[in-house]
Amino acid sequence: MNYDHILIRYGEMSLKRNNRKIFVNQLHENVRLKLHDFSGIKVKANRDRMYILLNGQDPEPILDKCKDVFGIQSFSLAIKTDNEVEAIKEAALYALENAHAKTFKVTTKRIDKQFPIGSQDMNQVLGGHLLSNTEGYTVNVHQPDVEIVVEIRPEATYITSTKIKGAGGLPVGSSGKSLLLLSGGIDSPVAGYLTMKRGVKLEVIHFHSPPFTNERAKQKVLDLVARLTEFGHTIQVHMVPFTNLQQKIHQHIPHGYSMTVMRRMMLRISEAVAKQRQILSLTTGESLGQVASQTMESMHAINAVSSYPVLRPLIAMDKGEIIPISKEIKTYDISVRPYEDCCTIFIPNAPKTKPRLEKVEFFENQLDLEEDFQEALQQIETMEVTANRSAEFQDLL
Amino acid sequence: MIYLDNSATTKPYKEVLDSFHQVSTTYFGNPSSIHQLGTEAEQLLSAAKRQAAQLLQVKEEEIVFTSGGTEGNNTAIKGIAYEHVNRGKHIITSRIEHPSVLETCKALEGQGYDVTYLPVDEVGRVSVSDLEKAIRSDTILVTIMHVNNEIGTIQPIEEIAEVCSRYPKLYFHVDHVQGLGKVPLSLEKIDLCTMSGHKIHGLKGTGVLYIRKNISLFPLLHGGEQEFGYRSGTENLPGAVSFVKALRMTLEKQSQDKGKLADIRQALSEKLRDMEGVILHDSEHHAPHILNFSLPGFKPEVVIHAIEKEGFIISTKSACSSKNKDESAVLAACGLPKDRTTSALRVSLSYSNTMEEIHSFSLAFQSVKQQLSKVMG
């Protein structure tokens, strides 16, 4: 006897009606990709539950991986048995003896109405069996150390004793795609993570200004994306060379307005990339009032160049709420690496916190940036970051 | 030539040398430089660190690459002693530690530290209750080796760790140089642990010191704050990478060849046990790769040279610290009589040794013993 399955319970997607199949299929695919490295296991999905057949694999690392998959409400190690009372008794006994517990309770869920014994009666039968075959355990129906859950389904019965909280949200890929503007700071990876939580698949755009920004800044971005792939497997990254545009803006736009114009240019380029890639929205790590470019007036002036929806999952969050998430998802330590990025060079001393749209447009009209804009678009370097990058340096190590 | 002195050093794996060579030529940038070459070097260094952490089941920030066992032991012991001198100046170790531990402790005694050297029983084990009795309110460090390099005794590290964990002001350091890859050790309750590359078919001048997260140490080397400030100096990237490769290969061998070393050792000990005049230093607490035995009446140096002529490399272990240059301080600490402490020999195995080699060794040893007994016996 052994725990031979992991039973996965769906989150919000279980509320969907007609589209549920799409969500379930996406989750199935995501779980399969996430567990790709474990040989011999099988992932099976049906309307209400997903099952991972362990086939002898150590469950611990697999459970660990499941924690990062969006769309999972909770999951449990499970023993699968036939719908026979004796087999269920035996499995329940195993589950109890392998839990660190003194008190327990049995909860039977009879989904298969053909099963001859009712749920309440089954609780009695199993509770009695456990008490008479063990020593030192007592039943506590209100606050048990362990709850042995017996799910009798038409195809089989599953016995579980622990429930691990899942990541929640919707399976990545079930809500379309967004282009995340990733700077290298603390906020944008968190924004990406929260967007993915709602089922959105990401592509990433990053602006860099060689030779003013160096290889490490670029690597930092790739490392951040690598962390995000833990929640979404594969992410395309578009590296935009931004030096010429930045220099021109710096030289020709009054300093108070250069930041606003720069941001507008970034947004224009992002929208153009999104259009090319058939992505329907942009995502940023903006949080209201955090810096000059994130005031109401700034956002208004910057956003005026794009008609695309801009998702801002952090808009109402304090820094003190964002940092714990970045630590939790392990992007914090990467984000605080001290390399220059294109937002920190050429930064004006006193950017306007209340830029006026007419003024911004007036200054911009004095300059012809179209050629540089097209050039930047053409020179975009696109790369793909995939989870399990461990192949790197493998021959050396 | 059949090499049976693997506790002194091991032959580097070819793959390890290849790796060293390739890293030296391709990734020669300084990991602290910010240009492309430096970036690649840094990435490789962190990949090496990540892999080492994974293999040892610890965190990346707990791995510090060193130049080997002596540096690891010095960094751990002096690092704790100097950093935490305000808590106390008492250190506990055993009488049979490696010189890099014993000499470091002696040096600290010269600076006003107080060191308790625990005795060992006749097979070389320290007693956990002795250790607990020795702990005082000003004890800051317990440093005990995992496997003894001369006689192969395995110390009760887990029980010692258990005791130490009850004293929050006290750090526990383990010299794991001889045990690595041969005798499993969980780092879970250990604060600091020394490992060396050349004992696991890596290169000399490479090693790792495991330092549990959030332990502050006074560094031996101040400078550019490399290795989290525990060990400044430009990282030896080829060394670090080759160490991790040797570690991976050795741990793989350890899990594949379960019991092979112990079987070979067992076969050898049975052969030697049957030989007249041979006294084994053996017990249930001995590592599977070291067999120490005495041949009273025979000068070990002479035996070694004679057996070398037959094509076998083994060693004596005459501790330099002993007044009598032929006497083993470790065996003396076990309370063994002089005729045994001055005639000890050591055979130490690696995963590349075979049963056949051990059979031919015992035959050769038998005949060398007979020849020599005409002269010396």
Chai-1 contact restraints between the chains, C-beta under 6 A:
chainA,res_idxA,chainB,res_idxB,connection_type,confidence,min_distance_angstrom,max_distance_angstrom,comment,restraint_id
A,N214,B,I34,contact,1.0,0.0,6.0,A-B,restraint_1
A,E215,B,Q36,contact,1.0,0.0,6.0,A-B,restraint_2
A,E215,B,T39,contact,1.0,0.0,6.0,A-B,restraint_3
A,R216,B,I34,contact,1.0,0.0,6.0,A-B,restraint_4
A,R216,B,T39,contact,1.0,0.0,6.0,A-B,restraint_5
A,Q219,B,T39,contact,1.0,0.0,6.0,A-B,restraint_6
A,F393,B,L44,contact,1.0,0.0,6.0,A-B,restraint_7
A,F393,B,A47,contact,1.0,0.0,6.0,A-B,restraint_8
A,L396,B,S19,contact,1.0,0.0,6.0,A-B,restraint_9
A,L396,B,V241,contact,1.0,0.0,6.0,A-B,restraint_10
A,L397,B,Q51,contact,1.0,0.0,6.0,A-B,restraint_11
A,L397,B,V244,contact,1.0,0.0,6.0,A-B,restraint_12
A,L397,B,K245,contact,1.0,0.0,6.0,A-B,restraint_13
